[in-house]
Amino acid sequence: MSISADKVKQLRELTGAGVMECKSALTETNGEIEPAIEILRKKGIASAQKRAGRETKEGLVEAYIHPGNRLGVLVEINCETDFVAKTDDFKTFVRDVAMQVAATNPRVVTREELTSAEIEKEVEIYRTQAKNEGKPENIVERFAQGKLEKFYQEMVLLEQSFIKDPSKNLKELLTEIAAKTGENVNIKRFVRFQLGA
């Protein structure tokens, strides 16, 4: 099947992928755009995972001040080159992360930043809650682990649902921007200031 240049151009505009990648994906899907997008997304995610170990020394520090000037956030997000740091896609991602921190008040970027003492304290609280609710002993541990997962989804930035699209979490968004830019992208740190807190 012959793929028209218009179809390739349309897919490129939608995905940001290269000409040959778009043509290959369209050939594989007999010219269908939606399945081709899915193929490119899967390939992009796979290549983003391969890049995960590469060093990130460039990037941006973004300041977000919420209207009313009572809440502010600083985030540092790194990438491999200053070229990518200057792209609109990267800048939008950084801004979105800053707004996410302002809206959801996470405690850490990744689970690994929580100490084992903090995690054990949470689990103990959930076990006690389960026992106080009269849950059978064989259910207590499952209940505590379920509550711990919810705790992670609230307190760990990468595990939170994205405020602009709750069907994704921040880790998926991070993988998408890495796939789109072709570089390893890393949310290094953040700080959130709230007046009177």
Backbone as a chain_set.jsonl record, in Angstrom:
{"seq": "MSISADKVKQLRELTGAGVMECKSALTETNGEIEPAIEILRKKGIASAQKRAGRETKEGLVEAYIHPGNRLGVLVEINCETDFVAKTDDFKTFVRDVAMQVAATNPRVVTREELTSAEIEKEVEIYRTQAKNEGKPENIVERFAQGKLEKFYQEMVLLEQSFIKDPSKNLKELLTEIAAKTGENVNIKRFVRFQLGA", "coords": {"N": [[0.843, -1.195, 0.0], [0.514, 2.215, -0.826], [1.577, 5.066, 0.871], [0.398, 8.276, 1.388], [2.013, 11.489, 1.176], [0.695, 13.475, 2.544], [-0.666, 12.076, 4.556], [1.499, 11.159, 6.06], [2.575, 13.609, 6.856], [0.424, 14.554, 8.411], [0.422, 12.667, 10.502], [2.943, 13.144, 11.56], [2.602, 15.757, 12.553], [0.8, 15.25, 14.576], [2.223, 13.593, 16.312], [4.943, 14.246, 16.433], [6.941, 12.587, 15.627], [9.597, 11.185, 13.548], [9.898, 11.348, 9.877], [10.378, 8.85, 8.559], [9.714, 7.046, 10.608], [6.989, 7.616, 10.917], [6.015, 6.947, 8.368], [6.578, 4.208, 8.318], [4.964, 3.31, 10.469], [2.422, 3.962, 9.49], [2.346, 2.344, 7.211], [2.354, -0.137, 8.425], [-0.164, -0.076, 9.574], [-1.897, 0.063, 7.493], [-2.402, 2.685, 6.57], [-4.032, 3.806, 8.515], [-4.62, 6.294, 10.88], [-5.061, 6.493, 13.787], [-4.341, 3.845, 14.924], [-1.678, 3.946, 14.09], [-0.65, 6.063, 15.569], [-0.746, 4.908, 18.093], [1.142, 2.834, 17.786], [3.473, 4.354, 17.404], [3.566, 5.691, 19.853], [4.006, 3.537, 21.609], [6.537, 2.683, 20.711], [7.98, 4.988, 21.257], [7.799, 5.147, 24.042], [9.173, 2.843, 24.73], [11.736, 3.491, 23.75], [12.213, 5.678, 25.347], [12.474, 4.489, 27.848], [14.872, 3.136, 27.471], [16.621, 5.257, 27.434], [16.65, 6.11, 30.019], [18.803, 5.924, 31.84], [20.656, 7.813, 31.108], [22.669, 10.76, 31.584], [21.452, 13.803, 33.019], [21.923, 17.081, 32.798], [21.116, 19.525, 31.998], [18.258, 21.74, 31.642], [15.396, 23.214, 33.28], [14.514, 25.643, 35.758], [11.543, 26.346, 37.185], [9.267, 28.828, 38.236], [6.207, 29.057, 39.816], [3.56, 31.047, 40.617], [0.657, 31.104, 42.352], [-2.51, 32.601, 41.536], [-3.328, 35.405, 43.527], [-1.174, 35.366, 45.111], [-0.495, 33.825, 47.396], [0.528, 31.357, 47.377], [3.251, 29.543, 46.191], [5.498, 27.87, 43.921], [8.555, 26.201, 43.25], [10.24, 24.385, 40.798], [12.651, 22.004, 39.695], [13.57, 20.674, 36.718], [15.225, 18.351, 34.795], [17.006, 17.744, 31.711], [18.804, 16.347, 28.891], [20.044, 18.128, 27.077], [20.515, 21.663, 26.375], [19.15, 22.502, 24.199], [16.757, 20.967, 24.063], [15.659, 21.818, 26.459], [14.823, 24.337, 25.8], [12.631, 24.002, 24.192], [9.132, 24.283, 23.326], [7.46, 22.166, 24.119], [8.872, 20.999, 26.274], [9.026, 23.181, 28.042], [6.29, 23.566, 28.543], [5.69, 21.156, 29.833], [7.255, 21.434, 32.179], [6.022, 23.649, 33.351], [3.464, 22.572, 33.759], [4.08, 20.614, 35.677], [4.888, 22.224, 37.814], [2.451, 23.518, 38.36], [0.975, 21.275, 39.113], [2.246, 20.527, 41.5], [1.598, 22.769, 43.03], [-1.182, 22.484, 43.167], [-1.633, 19.934, 44.329], [0.103, 19.377, 46.444], [2.344, 17.418, 46.93], [4.619, 15.25, 48.768], [7.099, 14.119, 48.117], [9.194, 13.327, 45.208], [9.614, 10.69, 44.23], [8.752, 7.328, 45.35], [10.92, 6.163, 46.596], [12.136, 8.152, 48.019], [10.83, 8.383, 50.405], [11.225, 7.535, 53.804], [11.91, 4.339, 55.353], [10.942, 4.273, 57.907], [8.874, 6.199, 57.864], [7.096, 4.957, 56.108], [6.52, 2.571, 57.482], [5.273, 3.632, 59.733], [2.924, 4.708, 58.584], [1.74, 2.316, 57.628], [1.282, 1.01, 60.047], [-0.619, 2.712, 61.199], [-2.738, 2.273, 59.399], [-3.197, -0.447, 59.817], [-4.117, -0.391, 62.44], [-6.444, 1.141, 62.065], [-7.922, -0.677, 60.535], [-8.282, -2.77, 62.347], [-9.742, -1.417, 64.321], [-12.05, -0.995, 62.901], [-13.082, -3.458, 62.954], [-12.262, -5.409, 61.153], [-11.553, -8.677, 59.852], [-8.686, -10.623, 60.903], [-7.224, -11.754, 58.769], [-7.69, -9.971, 56.736], [-6.672, -7.549, 57.461], [-3.938, -6.934, 56.766], [-4.05, -6.774, 53.954], [-5.829, -4.647, 53.697], [-4.308, -2.599, 54.887], [-2.16, -2.449, 53.063], [-3.503, -1.664, 50.738], [-4.417, 0.873, 51.53], [-1.936, 2.058, 51.837], [-1.031, 2.199, 49.203], [-2.823, 4.13, 48.247], [-1.943, 6.26, 49.782], [0.613, 6.632, 48.658], [-0.208, 7.495, 46.111], [-1.195, 9.96, 46.727], [0.889, 11.372, 48.03], [3.275, 11.047, 46.587], [4.76, 12.56, 43.937], [5.196, 11.547, 41.243], [3.349, 9.505, 41.144], [0.888, 10.588, 41.287], [-2.354, 11.42, 39.932], [-2.601, 13.222, 36.94], [-3.454, 16.611, 36.982], [-4.595, 17.92, 34.79], [-5.371, 15.882, 33.129], [-6.752, 13.307, 34.327], [-6.637, 10.622, 33.558], [-4.073, 9.879, 33.27], [-0.973, 9.381, 35.042], [1.691, 11.247, 36.667], [4.097, 9.979, 36.146], [3.635, 8.644, 33.733], [3.24, 10.867, 32.121], [5.78, 11.996, 32.264], [7.245, 9.995, 30.946], [6.111, 10.256, 28.411], [6.963, 12.867, 27.651], [9.678, 12.437, 27.57], [9.803, 10.599, 25.484], [8.829, 12.171, 23.413], [10.716, 14.265, 23.236], [13.022, 12.879, 22.858], [14.98, 12.555, 24.722], [16.408, 11.777, 27.965], [14.473, 12.657, 30.693], [14.102, 14.244, 33.809], [12.526, 14.727, 36.874], [13.837, 16.646, 39.18], [13.649, 18.055, 41.72], [11.46, 19.806, 44.027], [9.911, 22.648, 45.607], [7.476, 23.917, 47.76], [5.775, 26.767, 48.636], [3.614, 28.127, 51.019], [1.654, 30.699, 52.161], [1.588, 31.365, 55.569], [1.654, 28.681, 56.253]], "CA": [[0.0, 0.0, 0.0], [1.257, 3.471, -0.916], [1.166, 6.031, 1.905], [0.538, 9.631, 0.848], [2.821, 12.443, 1.942], [-0.228, 14.192, 3.432], [-0.904, 11.228, 5.742], [2.738, 11.179, 6.843], [2.635, 14.948, 7.456], [-0.603, 14.609, 9.452], [0.883, 11.864, 11.64], [4.083, 13.873, 12.15], [2.075, 16.887, 13.327], [0.127, 14.725, 15.762], [3.111, 12.864, 17.217], [6.294, 14.787, 16.506], [7.882, 11.537, 15.228], [10.302, 11.396, 12.29], [9.2, 10.986, 8.641], [10.467, 7.41, 8.307], [8.933, 6.345, 11.649], [5.57, 7.812, 10.584], [5.709, 6.159, 7.167], [6.606, 2.802, 8.733], [3.774, 3.05, 11.292], [1.25, 4.012, 8.602], [2.4, 1.14, 6.367], [1.973, -1.247, 9.307], [-1.589, 0.016, 9.91], [-2.636, 0.288, 6.238], [-2.793, 4.08, 6.428], [-4.927, 4.251, 9.588], [-3.909, 7.241, 11.753], [-5.139, 6.174, 15.226], [-3.44, 2.738, 15.291], [-0.293, 4.375, 13.858], [-0.275, 6.86, 16.746], [-0.512, 3.96, 19.186], [2.424, 2.169, 17.516], [4.54, 5.322, 17.67], [3.627, 5.924, 21.309], [4.661, 2.367, 22.223], [7.96, 2.745, 20.36], [8.548, 6.129, 21.984], [7.905, 4.781, 25.459], [10.252, 1.862, 24.815], [13.021, 4.17, 23.602], [12.38, 6.54, 26.529], [12.957, 3.644, 28.933], [16.285, 2.854, 27.19], [17.392, 6.473, 27.732], [16.453, 6.491, 31.422], [20.04, 5.996, 32.605], [21.555, 8.853, 30.613], [22.842, 11.899, 32.479], [20.656, 15.005, 32.748], [22.557, 18.229, 33.461], [20.48, 20.746, 31.515], [16.858, 21.769, 32.054], [14.822, 24.493, 33.694], [13.905, 25.877, 37.062], [10.31, 27.098, 36.913], [8.545, 29.376, 39.383], [4.775, 29.246, 39.58], [2.893, 31.752, 41.718], [-0.789, 30.967, 42.188], [-3.212, 33.895, 41.658], [-3.562, 35.793, 44.914], [0.169, 35.44, 45.701], [-0.418, 33.175, 48.71], [1.081, 30.025, 47.157], [4.254, 29.535, 45.133], [6.225, 26.611, 43.738], [9.76, 26.151, 42.418], [10.579, 23.017, 40.403], [13.812, 21.816, 38.829], [13.394, 19.517, 35.848], [16.434, 18.228, 33.989], [17.055, 16.986, 30.462], [20.197, 16.139, 28.496], [20.618, 19.25, 26.318], [19.821, 22.951, 26.502], [18.257, 22.602, 23.036], [15.447, 20.428, 24.478], [15.147, 22.672, 27.546], [14.243, 25.544, 25.212], [11.464, 23.687, 23.355], [7.821, 24.575, 23.914], [6.949, 20.957, 24.78], [9.549, 20.855, 27.563], [8.583, 24.292, 28.902], [4.906, 23.281, 28.953], [5.763, 20.076, 30.822], [7.784, 21.996, 33.428], [4.952, 24.492, 33.901], [2.414, 21.665, 34.244], [4.552, 19.983, 36.921], [4.826, 23.255, 38.859], [1.035, 23.691, 38.712], [0.583, 20.046, 39.804], [2.756, 20.639, 42.882], [0.794, 23.8, 43.698], [-2.553, 21.994, 43.378], [-1.786, 18.663, 45.065], [0.98, 19.366, 47.608], [3.011, 16.142, 47.201], [5.718, 15.34, 49.733], [8.346, 13.702, 47.472], [9.078, 13.041, 43.777], [9.489, 9.233, 44.054], [8.545, 6.51, 46.553], [12.209, 5.851, 47.225], [12.531, 9.263, 48.886], [10.194, 8.196, 51.712], [12.031, 6.644, 54.645], [11.213, 3.117, 55.769], [10.24, 4.603, 59.154], [7.626, 6.87, 57.486], [6.208, 3.96, 55.505], [6.074, 1.659, 58.54], [4.336, 4.393, 60.567], [1.653, 4.734, 57.847], [1.177, 0.955, 57.617], [0.796, 0.731, 61.404], [-1.867, 3.477, 61.346], [-3.773, 1.594, 58.611], [-3.517, -1.711, 60.51], [-4.932, -0.019, 63.599], [-7.761, 1.517, 61.539], [-8.613, -1.903, 60.12], [-8.672, -3.496, 63.565], [-10.797, -0.632, 64.957], [-13.265, -1.184, 62.111], [-13.529, -4.83, 63.142], [-11.93, -6.26, 60.008], [-10.915, -9.938, 60.249], [-7.217, -10.585, 60.93], [-6.662, -12.076, 57.448], [-7.95, -8.839, 55.833], [-5.987, -6.365, 57.992], [-2.73, -6.62, 55.997], [-4.469, -6.331, 52.615], [-6.419, -3.318, 53.896], [-3.198, -1.674, 55.134], [-1.404, -2.279, 51.809], [-4.36, -0.871, 49.85], [-4.364, 2.258, 52.008], [-0.583, 2.543, 51.582], [-0.999, 2.565, 47.777], [-3.528, 5.417, 48.14], [-1.019, 7.231, 50.369], [1.614, 6.911, 47.613], [-0.857, 8.254, 45.039], [-1.405, 11.334, 47.202], [2.111, 12.018, 48.506], [4.402, 10.88, 45.661], [4.437, 13.335, 42.741], [5.126, 10.737, 40.024], [2.228, 8.568, 41.207], [-0.369, 11.344, 41.322], [-3.082, 11.638, 38.682], [-2.315, 14.537, 36.374], [-4.628, 17.459, 37.201], [-5.212, 18.294, 33.521], [-5.862, 14.665, 32.487], [-6.682, 12.285, 35.377], [-6.439, 9.267, 33.042], [-2.622, 9.639, 33.292], [-0.263, 9.879, 36.216], [2.847, 12.065, 36.286], [5.143, 9.107, 35.604], [3.291, 8.449, 32.32], [3.488, 12.151, 31.476], [7.236, 12.1, 32.181], [7.657, 9.079, 29.879], [5.668, 10.846, 27.144], [7.823, 13.999, 27.266], [10.979, 11.856, 27.207], [9.626, 10.013, 24.147], [8.622, 13.263, 22.453], [11.945, 15.043, 23.078], [14.135, 11.999, 22.513], [16.005, 12.651, 25.769], [16.053, 11.42, 29.325], [13.953, 13.814, 31.429], [14.099, 13.868, 35.216], [12.052, 15.738, 37.831], [14.885, 16.603, 40.192], [13.164, 18.452, 43.05], [10.5, 20.903, 44.072], [9.608, 23.208, 46.918], [6.17, 24.583, 47.7], [5.623, 27.76, 49.704], [2.25, 28.57, 51.229], [1.613, 31.734, 53.185], [0.995, 30.96, 56.845], [1.719, 27.221, 56.503]], "C": [[0.88, 1.247, 0.0], [0.692, 4.468, 0.1], [1.421, 7.433, 1.365], [1.368, 10.515, 1.779], [1.948, 13.224, 2.929], [-0.492, 13.406, 4.717], [0.312, 11.256, 6.656], [2.856, 12.516, 7.577], [1.644, 15.069, 8.617], [-0.147, 13.857, 10.704], [2.063, 12.546, 12.337], [3.602, 15.014, 13.035], [1.429, 16.419, 14.623], [1.1, 14.14, 16.789], [4.485, 13.473, 17.406], [7.356, 13.761, 16.119], [8.501, 11.875, 13.881], [9.508, 10.89, 11.089], [9.194, 9.472, 8.438], [9.679, 6.596, 9.341], [7.446, 6.432, 11.34], [5.168, 6.951, 9.398], [5.637, 4.673, 7.513], [5.355, 2.44, 9.527], [2.517, 3.041, 10.434], [1.196, 2.795, 7.681], [1.906, -0.058, 7.166], [0.465, -1.262, 9.58], [-2.455, 0.295, 8.679], [-3.197, 1.712, 6.127], [-3.72, 4.618, 7.493], [-4.141, 5.093, 10.603], [-3.896, 6.796, 13.224], [-4.247, 4.997, 15.629], [-1.958, 3.103, 15.098], [0.218, 5.212, 15.031], [0.073, 5.934, 17.906], [0.833, 3.253, 19.017], [3.582, 3.109, 17.847], [4.683, 5.611, 19.155], [4.34, 4.775, 22.003], [6.155, 2.368, 21.939], [8.647, 3.86, 21.132], [8.752, 5.823, 23.447], [9.044, 3.794, 25.649], [11.609, 2.553, 24.701], [13.275, 5.12, 24.771], [12.928, 5.733, 27.703], [14.434, 3.299, 28.739], [17.155, 4.043, 27.583], [17.419, 6.807, 29.215], [17.749, 6.64, 32.209], [20.967, 7.126, 32.192], [21.529, 10.087, 31.517], [22.03, 13.116, 32.045], [21.249, 16.176, 33.522], [22.004, 19.561, 32.985], [19.041, 20.753, 32.023], [16.41, 23.158, 32.438], [14.456, 24.473, 35.172], [12.716, 26.777, 36.778], [9.707, 27.583, 38.231], [7.091, 29.542, 38.98], [4.192, 29.918, 40.821], [1.402, 31.7, 41.441], [-1.457, 32.34, 42.322], [-3.582, 34.189, 43.119], [-2.261, 35.888, 45.698], [0.275, 34.853, 47.108], [0.224, 31.786, 48.617], [2.059, 30.091, 45.995], [5.005, 28.219, 45.106], [7.465, 26.871, 42.896], [10.002, 24.686, 42.08], [11.851, 23.054, 39.562], [13.58, 20.541, 38.044], [14.553, 19.499, 34.871], [16.201, 17.422, 32.72], [18.529, 16.919, 30.056], [20.828, 17.348, 27.813], [19.827, 20.538, 26.536], [18.879, 23.172, 25.325], [16.848, 22.13, 23.416], [14.836, 21.312, 25.552], [14.451, 23.915, 27.006], [12.999, 25.272, 24.365], [10.162, 23.988, 24.089], [7.264, 23.378, 24.661], [7.555, 20.802, 26.172], [9.09, 21.94, 28.531], [7.164, 24.068, 29.414], [4.88, 22.205, 30.022], [6.216, 20.616, 32.18], [6.714, 22.84, 34.117], [3.831, 23.632, 34.488], [2.817, 20.997, 35.561], [4.481, 20.988, 38.068], [3.385, 23.481, 39.321], [0.507, 22.474, 39.478], [1.009, 20.113, 41.272], [1.939, 21.653, 43.665], [-0.577, 23.248, 44.076], [-2.642, 20.821, 44.346], [-0.899, 18.508, 46.29], [1.606, 17.996, 47.901], [4.156, 16.343, 48.191], [7.072, 15.066, 49.073], [8.108, 13.46, 45.977], [8.831, 11.552, 43.553], [9.266, 8.545, 45.396], [9.827, 6.314, 47.341], [12.675, 6.958, 48.163], [11.873, 9.195, 50.264], [11.045, 7.246, 52.532], [11.213, 5.417, 55.035], [10.436, 3.363, 57.064], [8.897, 5.283, 58.852], [6.611, 5.855, 56.951], [5.65, 3.033, 56.575], [5.063, 2.343, 59.463], [2.955, 4.432, 59.901], [0.971, 3.371, 57.889], [0.588, 0.625, 58.984], [-0.524, 1.465, 61.674], [-3.003, 2.749, 60.627], [-4.173, 0.254, 59.237], [-4.442, -1.434, 61.697], [-6.34, 0.371, 63.153], [-8.579, 0.273, 61.194], [-9.114, -2.674, 61.335], [-9.816, -2.767, 64.277], [-12.129, -0.757, 64.225], [-13.783, -2.615, 62.186], [-13.246, -5.763, 61.972], [-11.262, -7.54, 60.51], [-9.391, -9.855, 60.092], [-6.596, -10.848, 59.55], [-6.857, -10.942, 56.427], [-7.107, -7.613, 56.217], [-4.788, -5.965, 57.125], [-3.069, -6.125, 54.594], [-5.041, -4.916, 52.662], [-5.307, -2.274, 54.043], [-2.412, -1.411, 53.847], [-2.2, -1.452, 50.793], [-4.338, 0.603, 50.223], [-2.985, 2.881, 51.743], [-0.441, 2.965, 50.114], [-1.708, 3.907, 47.558], [-2.664, 6.546, 48.692], [0.046, 7.628, 49.34], [1.019, 7.789, 46.517], [-1.12, 9.704, 45.44], [-0.085, 12.066, 47.452], [3.296, 11.97, 47.548], [4.033, 11.528, 44.323], [4.26, 12.452, 41.507], [3.944, 9.773, 39.999], [0.874, 9.267, 41.241], [-1.022, 11.373, 39.945], [-2.816, 13.064, 38.23], [-3.573, 15.403, 36.457], [-5.336, 17.836, 35.902], [-5.796, 17.097, 32.772], [-5.738, 13.506, 33.472], [-6.52, 10.846, 34.88], [-4.95, 8.897, 33.031], [-2.079, 10.023, 34.656], [0.985, 10.609, 35.746], [3.976, 11.226, 35.712], [4.893, 8.861, 34.116], [3.557, 9.729, 31.528], [4.99, 12.367, 31.265], [7.769, 11.212, 31.054], [7.287, 9.643, 28.517], [6.575, 11.997, 26.703], [9.211, 13.494, 26.9], [10.91, 11.256, 25.804], [9.543, 11.112, 23.094], [9.917, 14.028, 22.186], [13.123, 14.19, 22.643], [15.26, 12.047, 23.529], [15.474, 12.115, 27.088], [15.619, 12.702, 30.034], [13.748, 13.374, 32.867], [13.548, 15.021, 36.058], [12.983, 15.646, 39.035], [14.357, 16.919, 41.594], [12.141, 19.565, 42.923], [10.414, 21.429, 45.492], [8.339, 24.015, 46.76], [6.052, 25.513, 48.907], [4.149, 28.155, 49.796], [2.225, 29.542, 52.396], [0.923, 31.209, 54.441], [1.08, 29.476, 57.157], [2.991, 26.844, 57.223]], "O": [[1.866, 1.324, 0.733], [-0.518, 4.681, 0.172], [2.531, 7.743, 0.932], [1.412, 10.31, 2.992], [2.401, 13.588, 4.014], [-0.537, 13.969, 5.811], [0.179, 11.363, 7.875], [3.191, 12.559, 8.761], [1.974, 15.614, 9.67], [-0.308, 14.343, 11.824], [2.162, 12.522, 13.563], [4.123, 15.221, 14.132], [1.5, 17.103, 15.644], [0.837, 14.183, 17.991], [5.128, 13.245, 18.431], [8.549, 14.027, 16.266], [8.003, 12.738, 13.157], [8.569, 10.109, 11.241], [8.148, 8.877, 8.179], [9.056, 5.589, 9.004], [6.72, 5.448, 11.479], [4.12, 6.306, 9.412], [4.741, 3.965, 7.053], [4.751, 1.393, 9.294], [1.639, 2.2, 10.63], [0.115, 2.274, 7.404], [1.145, -0.886, 6.664], [-0.118, -2.325, 9.792], [-3.606, 0.712, 8.806], [-4.315, 1.916, 5.655], [-4.16, 5.764, 7.403], [-3.117, 4.648, 11.122], [-2.831, 6.731, 13.837], [-3.469, 5.12, 16.575], [-1.095, 2.635, 15.84], [1.374, 5.086, 15.435], [1.059, 6.147, 18.611], [1.577, 3.09, 19.984], [4.552, 2.708, 18.491], [5.797, 5.759, 19.659], [5.177, 4.995, 22.878], [6.955, 2.083, 22.83], [9.77, 3.692, 21.607], [9.769, 6.199, 24.03], [9.799, 3.893, 26.616], [12.529, 2.247, 25.46], [14.425, 5.344, 25.146], [13.754, 6.231, 28.468], [15.174, 3.181, 29.715], [18.293, 3.865, 28.016], [18.149, 7.709, 29.625], [17.792, 7.415, 33.165], [21.969, 7.373, 32.862], [20.511, 10.41, 32.128], [21.934, 13.421, 30.856], [21.104, 16.264, 34.742], [22.377, 20.612, 33.506], [18.649, 19.852, 32.765], [16.968, 24.156, 31.983], [14.136, 23.431, 35.745], [12.869, 27.85, 36.195], [9.647, 26.841, 39.211], [6.787, 30.101, 37.926], [4.321, 29.409, 41.935], [0.937, 32.194, 40.414], [-1.021, 33.158, 43.132], [-4.082, 33.322, 43.837], [-2.234, 36.419, 46.809], [1.058, 35.342, 47.922], [0.438, 31.121, 49.631], [1.737, 30.631, 44.937], [5.136, 27.539, 46.123], [7.434, 27.658, 41.949], [9.973, 23.833, 42.966], [12.096, 24.004, 38.819], [13.413, 19.465, 38.617], [14.834, 20.494, 34.203], [15.334, 16.55, 32.657], [19.4, 17.382, 30.793], [22.03, 17.572, 27.956], [18.634, 20.51, 26.839], [17.92, 23.936, 25.43], [15.864, 22.811, 23.127], [13.625, 21.534, 25.556], [13.587, 24.484, 27.673], [12.375, 26.211, 23.87], [10.104, 23.951, 25.318], [6.66, 23.539, 25.722], [6.845, 20.51, 27.134], [8.801, 21.662, 29.694], [6.867, 24.345, 30.576], [4.145, 22.315, 31.003], [5.625, 20.289, 33.209], [6.53, 22.748, 35.331], [3.314, 23.919, 35.568], [1.988, 20.835, 36.455], [4.061, 20.642, 39.171], [3.123, 23.619, 40.515], [-0.311, 22.619, 40.386], [0.23, 19.796, 42.17], [1.62, 21.428, 44.832], [-1.077, 23.508, 45.171], [-3.607, 20.713, 45.102], [-1.118, 17.605, 47.096], [1.427, 17.462, 48.995], [4.602, 17.467, 48.42], [8.072, 15.695, 49.418], [6.963, 13.394, 45.53], [7.947, 11.18, 42.782], [9.556, 9.112, 46.449], [9.831, 6.301, 48.572], [13.528, 6.719, 49.018], [12.311, 9.876, 51.191], [11.537, 6.248, 52.005], [9.983, 5.453, 55.046], [9.399, 2.742, 57.296], [7.894, 4.986, 59.501], [5.431, 5.892, 57.298], [4.455, 2.738, 56.585], [4.111, 1.712, 59.922], [1.938, 4.217, 60.561], [-0.227, 3.277, 58.153], [-0.485, 0.028, 59.071], [-1.432, 0.914, 62.296], [-4.1, 2.617, 61.17], [-5.341, -0.133, 59.195], [-5.417, -2.15, 61.924], [-7.321, -0.02, 63.786], [-9.764, 0.18, 61.515], [-10.241, -3.17, 61.344], [-10.746, -3.401, 64.777], [-13.196, -0.644, 64.828], [-14.79, -2.953, 61.565], [-13.91, -6.788, 61.815], [-10.497, -7.506, 61.474], [-8.882, -9.11, 59.254], [-5.578, -10.251, 59.196], [-6.241, -10.966, 55.362], [-6.863, -6.742, 55.382], [-4.635, -4.791, 56.785], [-2.459, -5.177, 54.099], [-4.775, -4.095, 51.784], [-5.346, -1.214, 53.418], [-2.038, -0.27, 53.575], [-1.629, -0.633, 50.073], [-4.253, 1.474, 49.357], [-2.879, 4.074, 51.462], [0.197, 3.975, 49.819], [-1.243, 4.729, 46.768], [-2.648, 7.65, 48.147], [0.344, 8.811, 49.171], [1.669, 8.723, 46.048], [-1.252, 10.574, 44.579], [0.044, 13.245, 47.123], [4.227, 12.766, 47.678], [3.096, 11.088, 43.657], [3.268, 12.594, 40.792], [3.577, 9.277, 38.934], [-0.168, 8.611, 41.225], [-0.338, 11.353, 38.921], [-2.808, 13.994, 39.037], [-4.647, 14.968, 36.042], [-6.548, 18.051, 35.903], [-6.624, 17.272, 31.878], [-4.733, 12.794, 33.462], [-6.291, 9.942, 35.683], [-4.602, 7.738, 32.809], [-2.641, 10.875, 35.344], [1.304, 10.592, 34.557], [4.738, 11.71, 34.875], [5.834, 8.868, 33.322], [4.042, 9.675, 30.398], [5.415, 12.858, 30.219], [8.643, 11.629, 30.295], [8.061, 9.526, 27.567], [6.92, 12.099, 25.526], [9.859, 14.055, 26.017], [11.853, 11.39, 25.024], [10.121, 10.992, 22.014], [10.193, 14.401, 21.046], [14.11, 14.707, 22.121], [16.378, 11.625, 23.234], [14.266, 12.012, 27.302], [16.319, 13.713, 29.98], [13.277, 12.265, 33.122], [14.035, 16.148, 35.973], [12.924, 14.691, 39.809], [14.582, 16.16, 42.536], [11.979, 20.178, 41.868], [10.791, 20.753, 46.45], [8.145, 24.708, 45.761], [6.212, 25.089, 50.052], [3.516, 28.474, 48.79], [2.716, 29.24, 53.483], [-0.185, 30.678, 54.379], [0.625, 29.046, 58.217], [3.211, 25.668, 57.513]]}, "num_chains": 1, "name": "protein.A"}
